């Protein structure tokens, strides 16, 4: 209201100044200025007043121009007197024309202002729509809603409240900090209907409910001034869009939470399946060997007793490796895997992996063919030894009796490629894609499991690659790359 009055006063002042200036210019030679010409010239201040101020400023200009036209340009001059009938006609026509011009210009100005306002509203709605349809979390979305409403309606502060049990909790805000007194008055009392706005002390709070599909979603509260009917409608439009977006974001979070729980459950089932499968065989072997050794009715020669003890040792080593794999999976899932890179020789890594396998069955069938000029590699030795041990153990398990497991390596560009090959049945095409995925484990068959999953994860942690290759002649070859160690610069 104050800004509108200042605009009217400014427009009226400009119009009166223009009337005075134009009249001063024409009055010096008014005997040679036609009455119609003076009337047309005095139209300009009226137009200027309406454009700069509004219709009220234009009306002031019409009245001032009417008296200036009568006194200064219609004989007898310098008196509020009209002589001939023709002058009366000119004066009346001038007054009517000025009122019409003022009304038309004011209407055009109002239409232009409304069009500009509608354009701004449209831009705000598009901006809000773009923000609301973007894929983002609920917390970020609520912040966008509060900031957009605050900037659009010039509120001192805006806050968004969402249901939290039986009460409403403040979840996002924009603008100035909210005082404790204001915070206490934000949420309506339980079971009490609220109007769109309600006075709190000397300031007007504006509340608008957020509802989507007839279901209450939350509440938006504004402080910092009253809203006219147009802004109330716009606020309702904003609230409707925000409510739909909030409901969608909440549903997305529920879906993501459900998918996460489902994925955790899949991993749990897969882990239990893999562990139970890998535990069953060594435990059964140890149990059978121990039971045989404890039987009093069975006489064992030293050779048979030695074989049973060797079996117990071998299967105990396998159980120990399984426990190690489980601990490694815990490190992977917890995100605590940290590499400590060192320069190492490939032959030393293979030898250490062989020692890690202990008394594994078939270890005598392992043959290594590593060139003596292989360059050093840049790896975490403990982690890479675990990778190689898992690959060799996997090959030994799937190698038929009397066949060899071959470990070879060669330099390729900036890395060494090491291959562990067995001559077993190979991997069916249907299982190749998920060979390294623990969750694709098929009970009682296939190769996928903890060992290969860990081998892939540890290799990729080095920024390297592991893959399954089907070599000519059958079997399977698991190939892993290791980065070359940087060559020290010689100081000359």
C-alpha positions in Angstrom: 0.0 0.0 0.0 2.8 2.5 0.9 4.7 1.7 -2.3 1.5 2.2 -4.4 0.9 5.7 -2.7 4.5 6.7 -3.3 4.2 5.7 -7.0 0.9 7.7 -7.4 2.5 10.8 -5.7 5.6 10.5 -8.0 3.4 10.2 -11.1 1.2 13.1 -10.1 4.3 15.3 -9.4 5.8 14.5 -12.8 2.5 15.2 -14.5 2.0 18.6 -12.7 5.6 19.6 -13.5 5.1 18.6 -17.2 1.9 20.7 -17.4 3.6 23.7 -15.9 6.6 23.4 -18.2 4.6 22.9 -21.4 2.1 25.6 -20.5 5.0 28.0 -19.8 6.5 27.3 -23.3 3.1 27.7 -25.1 1.7 30.6 -23.2 4.5 33.0 -24.4 3.0 32.8 -27.9 -0.5 31.6 -27.1 -2.2 34.0 -29.5 -0.6 32.0 -32.3 -1.2 28.5 -30.7 -4.5 26.9 -31.8 -6.8 25.7 -29.0 -6.7 22.2 -30.4 -2.9 22.2 -30.5 -2.7 23.2 -26.8 -5.2 20.4 -25.9 -3.1 17.8 -27.7 0.1 19.0 -26.1 -1.5 18.8 -22.6 -2.4 15.1 -23.3 1.3 14.2 -22.8 1.5 15.0 -19.0 -1.7 12.9 -18.5 -0.1 9.9 -20.2 3.2 10.4 -18.3 1.3 10.6 -15.0 -0.6 7.3 -15.7 2.5 5.5 -16.8 4.6 6.6 -13.9 2.0 6.6 -11.2 -1.3 5.0 -12.1 -4.9 6.1 -12.7 -5.0 8.3 -9.6 -1.9 10.2 -10.9 -3.6 10.5 -14.3 -6.8 11.8 -12.7 -4.8 14.6 -11.0 -3.2 15.4 -14.3 -6.6 15.5 -16.0 -7.9 18.0 -13.5 -4.8 20.2 -13.5 -4.6 20.1 -17.3 -8.3 21.0 -17.5 -7.8 24.2 -15.5 -4.5 25.0 -17.3 -6.3 24.6 -20.7 -9.2 26.7 -19.6 -7.3 29.5 -17.9 -4.3 29.8 -20.3 -5.5 28.8 -23.7 -9.2 29.5 -24.0 -10.2 33.2 -24.4 -10.7 35.2 -22.3 -7.3 34.3 -21.0 -6.2 34.1 -17.4 -9.8 33.6 -16.1 -12.0 30.6 -15.4 -14.4 31.8 -18.1 -15.4 30.4 -21.4 -16.6 32.7 -24.1 -17.9 31.2 -27.3 -19.8 27.9 -27.6 -16.9 26.5 -29.7 -14.6 27.0 -26.7 -17.0 25.1 -24.5 -17.0 22.2 -26.9 -13.2 22.2 -27.0 -13.0 22.2 -23.2 -15.5 19.5 -22.7 -14.0 17.3 -25.5 -10.5 17.9 -23.9 -11.9 16.7 -20.5 -13.6 13.6 -21.9 -10.6 12.7 -24.1 -8.2 13.1 -21.1 -10.3 10.8 -18.9 -10.5 8.2 -21.6 -6.8 8.4 -22.3 -6.0 8.1 -18.6 -8.3 5.1 -18.3 -6.9 3.4 -21.4 -3.3 4.0 -20.5 -4.0 2.8 -16.9 -5.6 -0.3 -18.2 -2.7 -1.0 -20.5 -0.3 -0.4 -17.6 -2.2 -2.8 -15.3 -2.4 -5.4 -18.1 1.3 -5.1 -18.6 2.0 -5.4 -14.8 -0.3 -8.4 -14.6 1.4 -10.0 -17.6 4.8 -9.4 -16.0 3.5 -10.8 -12.7 2.1 -13.9 -14.5 5.4 -14.4 -16.3 7.3 -14.3 -13.0 4.8 -16.7 -11.5 5.2 -19.0 -14.4 9.0 -18.9 -14.1 8.7 -19.6 -10.4 6.4 -22.5 -11.0 8.7 -24.0 -13.7 11.6 -23.5 -11.4 9.8 -25.2 -8.6 8.6 -28.0 -10.9 12.1 -28.6 -12.2 13.4 -28.8 -8.6 10.6 -31.1 -7.5 10.8 -33.5 -10.4 14.6 -33.9 -10.0 15.7 -37.2 -8.5 16.9 -36.1 -5.0 16.6 -37.2 -1.4 13.8 -36.1 0.9 16.0 -33.8 2.9 17.3 -31.9 -0.1 13.8 -31.7 -1.6 12.4 -30.1 1.6 15.2 -27.5 1.6 14.3 -26.6 -2.0 10.6 -26.2 -1.1 11.4 -23.9 1.9 13.9 -21.8 -0.1 11.6 -21.4 -3.2 8.6 -20.4 -1.1 10.7 -17.9 0.9 12.1 -16.3 -2.2 8.8 -16.2 -4.1 6.7 -14.6 -1.4 9.4 -12.6 0.4 8.7 -14.2 3.7 10.9 -13.4 6.7 11.2 -17.2 7.3 9.6 -20.3 6.0 9.5 -23.7 7.7 8.3 -27.1 6.7 6.8 -29.5 9.2 6.2 -33.2 8.7 4.4 -35.8 10.9 6.6 -37.3 13.6 4.4 -39.7 15.6 1.5 -37.7 17.0 3.2 -34.3 16.5 4.6 -32.2 13.7 8.4 -31.8 13.6 10.3 -29.0 11.9 12.4 -30.6 9.1 13.5 -27.7 6.9 13.5 -23.9 7.0 14.7 -20.9 5.1 15.2 -17.2 5.8 15.9 -15.8 9.3 16.3 -17.9 12.4 13.1 -18.7 14.2 12.8 -17.6 17.8 11.8 -20.0 20.5 8.4 -18.2 20.9 7.7 -18.5 17.2 8.8 -22.2 17.3 6.4 -22.9 20.1 3.5 -21.5 18.1 4.3 -23.2 14.8 2.5 -26.5 15.2 -1.3 -26.4 15.7 -2.8 -28.1 18.7 -3.8 -31.7 18.2 -7.3 -32.1 16.9 -7.8 -28.4 16.1 -8.5 -27.2 12.6 -6.4 -24.3 11.4 -7.4 -21.5 9.0 -5.0 -20.5 6.2 -3.6 -17.7 8.4 -3.8 -16.8 12.0 -2.4 -13.7 13.9 0.3 -14.5 16.4 1.0 -11.3 18.3 1.9 -8.4 16.1 2.8 -10.5 13.1 0.8 -12.6 10.7 1.6 -16.3 10.3 0.4 -18.0 7.2 -0.2 -21.8 7.3 -1.0 -24.0 4.4 -1.5 -27.7 4.6 0.4 -30.1 2.4 -1.8 -32.9 1.2 -1.5 -35.3 -1.7 -4.3 -37.5 -3.0 -6.4 -36.4 0.0 -3.8 -37.6 2.5 -2.1 -35.0 4.8 1.6 -34.9 4.2 2.7 -31.9 6.3 2.5 -28.2 6.9 4.2 -25.1 5.6 4.3 -22.0 7.8 5.4 -18.5 6.6 6.1 -15.3 8.6 6.6 -11.8 7.3 3.5 -10.2 5.8 0.0 -10.8 4.6 -0.8 -12.4 1.3 -3.3 -11.1 -1.2 -5.8 -13.4 -2.9 -3.5 -13.9 -5.9 -0.6 -14.9 -3.7 -2.8 -17.2 -1.7 -3.8 -19.0 -4.8 -0.2 -19.2 -5.9 0.9 -20.5 -2.5 -1.8 -23.2 -2.7 -0.4 -24.2 -6.1 3.1 -24.4 -4.7 1.9 -26.4 -1.7 0.1 -28.9 -4.0 3.2 -29.5 -6.1 5.4 -29.7 -3.0 3.1 -32.2 -1.4 3.1 -34.5 -4.4 6.9 -34.3 -4.6 7.3 -35.0 -0.9 5.0 -38.0 -1.1 6.9 -39.3 -4.1 10.3 -38.8 -2.3 8.9 -40.6 0.7 7.7 -43.5 -1.4 11.1 -43.6 -3.2 12.9 -43.8 0.2 10.6 -46.6 1.3 11.3 -48.4 -2.0 15.1 -47.9 -1.6 14.9 -49.1 2.0 12.9 -52.1 0.9 15.4 -52.8 -1.8 18.3 -52.4 0.6 16.7 -54.9 3.0 16.1 -57.3 0.2 19.7 -57.0 -1.0 21.0 -57.5 2.6 18.8 -60.6 2.8 20.1 -61.9 -0.5 23.7 -61.4 0.7 22.9 -63.1 4.0 21.3 -66.1 2.3 24.2 -66.2 -0.2 26.8 -66.0 2.5 25.1 -68.7 4.5 24.8 -70.9 1.5 28.4 -70.4 0.5 29.7 -70.9 4.0 27.6 -74.0 4.6 28.7 -75.5 1.3 32.4 -74.8 1.9 32.2 -76.0 5.6 30.3 -79.2 4.9 33.0 -81.1 3.1 36.0 -80.4 5.3 34.0 -80.8 8.5 32.6 -84.1 7.2 36.1 -85.3 6.3 37.6 -84.3 9.7 34.7 -85.9 11.5 35.1 -89.2 9.5 38.8 -89.3 10.0 38.6 -88.6 13.8 35.8 -91.1 14.2 37.9 -93.8 12.4 40.9 -93.0 14.6 38.9 -93.3 17.8 37.3 -96.6 16.9 38.7 -99.5 19.0 37.3 -102.2 16.7 39.4 -101.0 13.8 43.0 -101.7 13.6 45.0 -99.2 11.5 48.4 -99.7 10.2 50.8 -96.8 10.5 50.3 -95.9 6.8 46.5 -95.6 7.2 46.8 -93.7 10.4 49.2 -91.3 8.7 46.8 -90.8 5.8 43.9 -90.0 8.2 46.1 -87.5 10.1 47.2 -85.9 6.9 43.5 -85.6 5.8 42.7 -83.9 9.2 45.5 -81.5 8.7 44.5 -80.8 5.1 40.9 -80.2 5.9 41.8 -78.1 9.0 43.9 -75.9 6.7 40.9 -75.6 4.4 38.7 -74.5 7.3 41.3 -72.0 8.3 41.3 -70.5 4.8 37.5 -70.3 5.0 37.7 -68.4 8.2 40.2 -66.1 6.6 37.9 -65.5 3.7 35.0 -64.7 6.0 37.2 -62.1 7.8 38.2 -60.7 4.4 34.5 -60.4 3.5 33.9 -58.5 6.7 36.6 -56.1 5.8 35.2 -55.6 2.3 31.6 -55.1 3.6 32.8 -52.7 6.3 34.8 -50.7 3.8 38.0 -51.0 5.9 40.2 -52.6 3.2 43.3 -50.5 2.9 46.2 -51.4 0.6 49.8 -51.1 1.7 51.6 -51.3 -1.6 55.2 -52.6 -1.9 57.5 -53.7 -4.6 57.4 -57.5 -4.8 58.5 -60.4 -7.1 55.8 -62.5 -8.7 57.7 -65.7 -7.9 57.7 -64.8 -4.2 54.0 -64.1 -4.2 53.2 -67.5 -5.8 55.5 -69.2 -3.4 53.9 -67.5 -0.4 50.4 -68.4 -1.7 51.5 -72.1 -2.0 52.7 -72.1 1.6 49.4 -70.5 2.6 47.6 -73.5 1.2 49.4 -75.8 3.6 48.6 -79.5 3.1 46.0 -79.0 0.4 45.2 -82.1 -1.6 46.7 -82.2 -5.0 49.3 -79.5 -4.3 51.9 -81.9 -5.7 50.2 -81.4 -9.1 50.9 -77.6 -9.0 53.5 -76.6 -11.7 54.8 -73.1 -12.0 56.4 -71.6 -15.1 57.6 -68.1 -14.3 60.2 -66.4 -16.5 63.3 -65.4 -14.6 63.2 -61.9 -16.1 59.7 -60.9 -14.9 59.7 -57.3 -13.6 58.7 -56.4 -10.1 55.1 -55.6 -9.4 53.5 -52.9 -7.2 51.0 -54.6 -4.9 50.0 -55.2 -1.3 51.8 -58.5 -0.8 49.4 -59.8 1.9 46.3 -59.0 -0.2 47.7 -60.3 -3.5 48.9 -63.6 -1.8 45.3 -64.1 -0.7 44.1 -63.6 -4.3 46.6 -66.1 -5.7 45.9 -68.6 -2.9 42.2 -68.5 -3.6 42.8 -69.0 -7.4 45.2 -71.9 -6.9 42.9 -73.5 -4.3 40.0 -73.2 -6.7 42.0 -74.8 -9.5 43.1 -77.7 -7.3 39.6 -78.4 -6.1 38.3 -78.7 -9.7 41.3 -80.6 -11.2 40.7 -84.3 -11.9 43.3 -86.7 -10.5 46.4 -87.0 -12.6 46.1 -83.5 -14.2 48.2 -80.5 -13.5 47.4 -77.0 -12.3 49.7 -74.6 -14.1 50.7 -71.1 -13.0 52.3 -69.0 -15.7 53.0 -65.3 -16.1 54.1 -62.8 -18.8 54.7 -59.1 -19.1 52.0 -57.1 -21.1 52.6 -53.4 -21.4 52.5 -51.8 -18.0 51.4 -54.9 -16.1 52.1 -58.6 -15.5 49.4 -61.1 -16.4 49.4 -64.2 -14.2 47.3 -67.2 -15.2 46.2 -70.1 -13.0 44.9 -72.9 -15.3 43.3 -76.3 -14.5 42.3 -79.1 -16.8 39.0 -79.8 -15.2 35.5 -79.6 -16.8 35.6 -75.9 -17.3 32.8 -73.5 -16.6 29.4 -73.7 -18.4 28.5 -70.7 -20.4 25.4 -70.1 -18.3 27.6 -69.7 -15.2 30.4 -67.6 -16.6 28.8 -64.2 -16.1 28.2 -64.7 -12.4 31.4 -66.7 -11.7 32.8 -64.1 -9.3 29.5 -63.2 -7.7 28.9 -64.9 -4.3 25.1 -64.3 -4.6 25.0 -66.5 -7.7 26.3 -69.6 -5.9 24.5 -72.7 -6.9 24.4 -75.2 -4.1 26.5 -78.3 -4.8 27.8 -77.2 -8.2 29.7 -74.5 -9.9 32.8 -72.5 -8.9 31.3 -69.2 -7.6 31.8 -68.6 -3.9 33.7 -66.6 -1.3 37.2 -67.4 -2.7 36.5 -66.0 -6.2 34.5 -63.1 -4.9 37.3 -62.0 -2.6 39.9 -62.5 -5.4 38.0 -60.2 -7.7 37.4 -57.6 -5.0 41.0 -57.6 -3.9 42.3 -57.4 -7.5 39.9 -54.5 -8.4 41.1 -52.7 -5.2 44.5 -52.6 -6.8 42.9 -51.0 -9.9 43.6 -54.2 -11.9 41.5 -56.8 -13.6 40.7 -60.5 -13.2 38.9 -62.6 -15.7 38.0 -66.2 -16.7 39.4 -67.5 -19.9 38.5 -70.8 -21.6 41.8 -72.1 -23.0 42.1 -74.5 -25.9 42.0 -78.1 -24.7 39.4 -77.5 -22.0 39.6 -76.5 -18.4 39.5 -73.0 -17.0 42.1 -70.3 -16.7 41.7 -67.4 -14.2 44.0 -64.5 -15.2 44.9 -61.6 -13.0 46.9 -58.5 -13.8 49.4 -56.7 -11.5 50.8 -53.3 -12.1 54.6 -53.0 -12.7 56.5 -51.4 -10.0 58.0 -47.9 -10.9 61.6 -48.1 -12.0 63.8 -45.9 -9.8 65.6 -43.1 -11.6 69.3 -43.5 -11.6 71.3 -40.4 -10.3 74.2 -39.8 -12.7 
